[in-house]
């Protein structure tokens, strides 16, 4: 019985975390930050330096 209750608690915590991530994903600044960080994109007013080897 205790294992079922712990699984339910863990599932509720995971659902709460997913709800938080969904609400973050709706925020335009979060989307922009993810694009900049994970897709190596640059902002509209950012300077880009390219160095040749």
N, C-alpha and C positions, 0 to 999 in steps of 0.2 A: 504494500500500500504506500509506503514511503517513497519507493522508487517512482511510482506513478505521479505522486504529488510533486516530486522534484522535477520530473519531466514536464509536467504542466507549468510549473514555475519557470523553467528554462525556456519553454515555448513562448510564454507570455513576455519574457525579457527579450527574446529574439524578435517578436512581433513589435514590441515597443521600439527597438532599435531600427527595424525596417521602416516603421512609421516616421521616425525622425529623419532617416535618410531620404525618404520620399518627399518630405516637406523641404529638406535642403535642396533637393534636385529641382524643385519648382522655383528656386531663387535665382534670378538672372546673374547675380554676382558669383554665386557658387558655380554655375555653368561656365562662366567666363574663366574663373580660377582653374577649374578642371581642364579646360581647353588649353590654357596657358601652360599648366604644369605637365599634363600627361601627353599632350599632342604637340608639344614644343612650338606652340603658336605664340605670336607676339601681339601686344596691344596696338591700337591704332596710332598712338603717339610714342611708342617705344622705338629706341634706336637699336639697330642690329649691326653688330660688327662681325665681319667675316675675315678670318685670318687664313692665309695660304701657308702651306708648309714648305 
